[in-house]
């Protein structure tokens, strides 16, 4: 069953109301109810238990890289990726009403947000401290009621916690974007109807020479583009690695089936999902094509 067919539902996210993940939920499914969870593990549990129908999880940022911890949770969750969403990130420096940057001594925010605006914080001469998430940092600034504290958070957080933007657009790079994946308990694969699709897997290669090279060879020989390949260590002896991979294409394409046969011959594979490509991805590809060389 198509998980997006229902007009209403609950979608879980990590963080407090007003966080970037909350904004992603509201924009991707505006008629659904976003449900905040304290930790990523709580998001997965809310979905698996049936408390929520879907989950919105950040997986990569164009400035700060991957979101730690997600890749280890996905393979064992039994959940499936059924969508993706790219959210342009526009961090604001939020403070108490009537305050200014000159009043601020310490800035609170999530480590990902702080890493995406560290040059700006340095330029403004502000000390930073990591917090559980961007919206929780804004809520804490409002609770303390002290002009010496500020938060890096979205504009939505300023509205929810009665703060003001004291320095707009504090991100270091224009085009700063976070990619989210949408998870479901139900295994759903869209029809092959000509629309662009993505497929995601995790795999562990056998401990043999050139196993990764051989495992990925099927994607090259079958003309399948790999958009993301990332490895992470599984054991304390650093002898076993697991790989996360995103590729362009549908699970039911003959080229994909041939590539997966070869991948499975040299590794153990866990399928994570085939889903529609976000329009942001398609527009970006077209923009690159138009630039030429």
N, C-alpha and C positions, 0 to 999 in steps of 0.2 A: 504493500500500500504506500502511495505517495505521502510522506509525512507532511508535505506542505499543502495537501489538499484540504485539510481542515481549516476553517476560517479563523478559529481562535485556538489558543493553547498556551502552555507555559514553557519558557525557554530559560535555562539556567546559565549563569555566568559567574565568574570569580570576581569578587570585589564588592564594594559598597555601591548603592545607587549613585549614578553620576559618573562612574568610571567609564573608560573608553570601551570596555566590553559591554557595558550597559547601552552605550550609544550605538554600538554595532548591532545589538539585538533590536533596538528601536527602529533603526533604519532598514535592517534586513527584513524584519517581520513587524511592521508598525502596529498591527492589530493584536499582537500576542503580548502576554504579560511577562516581562523580564523578572527573573527570580534570583536575587543575589545569594552567593555562597561564599563562605570565608576562604576556603582553600580549593585548589583544583580537584583534590580528592573528593571534596564535598559535592562539586559539580558532577563528577562522574557518578557518585552514589545517588544523587537526586535523579539522574536520568535512569540509572539501572533499576532503582526502586519503583519507578513509575510516578514519583512526585512531580517530575517535569517530563515534557514530551520531546524536547530537543535541548541541546547545549551548544553554546557559542564559546569557542576556545581560541585564544590567540596562539599562533604557532611560529610566526616570523615577523621581524620588523626590518624595514629596509635600511635603517641606520644602526640598530643595536644587534641585529642577527636573531638567532633562534631564541624562543622562550624556553628557559631551562625546565626540565622535568616532564614536559608534555610527551616527548617521544618514548619515555619509559612507561608512561601510564597507558598509552594507546593500545599496544599489542595485546596486553592481558585483560583489557576491559571488556572485550566482546562487542563493543559498540562499532558502528560503521559511520564513515564520513559520507554525508549525503549532500553537502554543499560547501561553498567557500565564499568569503566576503572580504573585500579589501577596503579598509577604513583609512582615509587620510587623517593623520594625527596632527592636531593643532594645539600644542600645549600653551597654556596661559599661566602666568604667575598670579595667584590669587591671594588676597590679604583681606584684613578687616576693612569695612567701609570707613573711609576717611584716612586710610593709611597710604603710604607711598613706599617706593623701593628703598628710600633713604632710611626708613624705619626698620627694615628687615635685617635680622642677623642670622636666621637659620631657615632654610627651605626644606620642607618635608615632601617626599613623593616616593613612588615605587622605583626600584632600582633601574628598571627599563626606561622609565620616563626621565630619570636623572641622567642616564647615559646618553639620551637623545638630545639633551640640552646642556651638557657639561661645559661646552665652550662659552655659551651665553652666561651661565652661572659664574664662570671665572671672570668674564668681562665685567659683570655687574659687581664682582667682589663678594659673592654670597657663599656662605658655607651651606653644605647640604647634608641631609640625613635620610637614609632609606626608611620607607614605611611600607605597610602591607599592600596598599594600592593607592592610586591617585586620589580617588574619591574619599577614601578613609583619611588620607592626609588633609584634604580640605575640611572634612568634618572635624578633625582634631584641631585645626587652626581656629575654627569657629568656636569650639569648646573652650580652648585656652583663653580666647578673648584678649590676646596680647599682640600688639602691632609688631613685635619683634619676630613673629613667626609668619611664614607664608607657605603656600603649597603650589606645586606644579600639577595642574589638573585641567580637565576640559571645562569649557564654558558652562556646560550643564551642571557641573558640581558647584559653580558659583551661584547658580540659580537655586539649587536645592539647599545649600547651606548658608545662604544670605551673605555671600562674600562679594568682593568686587575684583575685577581684573586691574591689577596695578602695573603690569607690564605685559603687553600682548605679544603673542607669537614668539615664545622664548625657545622654540626648537632650533637646532643648529642648521638643519638642512631643509630646504623647500622640497616638497614631494615626499616627506617622511610618511611612510605608510605601513600599517600593520595588516598582515593577512590572518584572517580567522578561518577556522574550519567549523562546520556545523555537524554535530554528532546526533545519531538516533539509535534507539534500541532495535528498530525495525530495519531489516536489510532491504534497501531499496536501490534499484539501478534504473536510471532514466532510459527511455527508449532511444534506439539509434535512429534519430530523425534529422540528422545533418547538423545539429547544433554542436558546438565545440564542447568536448568533455575532457575531464582529467581522471586519472586513476592513481591510487596511492597504495603502497605496500611497505612492509618491513621484511627484511630477509637476513639470514645469517649464512655466511659462506662457510664451506667446508675448509678445514685447515690443510689446504694443499697449495703449492706454489701457483701463482697467477689465477687463483680461483675467482677473485673479483673481476679481473679482466675477462675471463671466460663467461662468468655469470651475466655480465652486462653486454656481451657481444651480440646477443639476440636482439636487443633494442636497436643497435646500429644496423645490423643486416636486414631488419624489417622496417627501417625508416621511421622509428619512433623517437621523438624528441624527449630527452630527460631534462626537466626543468629544475629539479632539486635532487641532490644526493648528499646525504649526511650520515656520518658514522658516529657511534658512541660506544664506549667500552662497557661490557657487561659484568666482568669479574675483577676481583682485586689483583689478579696476577697479570692483567692487561694482555691476555691471550685470546680473548673472544670478543669480537666486535659485532654489533648489529647495525644494519643500514636502513635508513628511511629514504624512500624514493617516491617522487612525483613524476608522472609522465603524461604526455598528451595522448589522448585516445580512450576508446571505450573497451571495457573488458571483453565484449563479444566480437570485437574486430578480429578478423583472421590474423592480421599482423600481430596483434596483441597476444593472441593465444600462442602463436609460434614463439614469440619472445619470452613468454612466461614458461613455456615448456623448457626452453634453454636455461632460464633463470632457475627453475626448479631442479634441473639436473645437477647444478653446481651449488645449490644452497637450499635451505628450508625457508619457505615463503609464507607470510601471513597477509592475506588480502584485507585492506582497510576501507576500500570503497571506490566506486566510479560515480562521478557527479558532474553536473554542468559547470563549465568554466565561468567564473565571474566576468561580467562585461569589462571590468577594469583591466583584466589580463588581456582580453582580446583587443581592446583599444590601445593598450601599450604595445602590443605586437605590431599593430597596424602603423602606429606612430614611428616605430623603429624601421619598418619597411619603407616608409615615405622619406626617411632621411637619406637613404641610399648610401653609397660609399664611393 
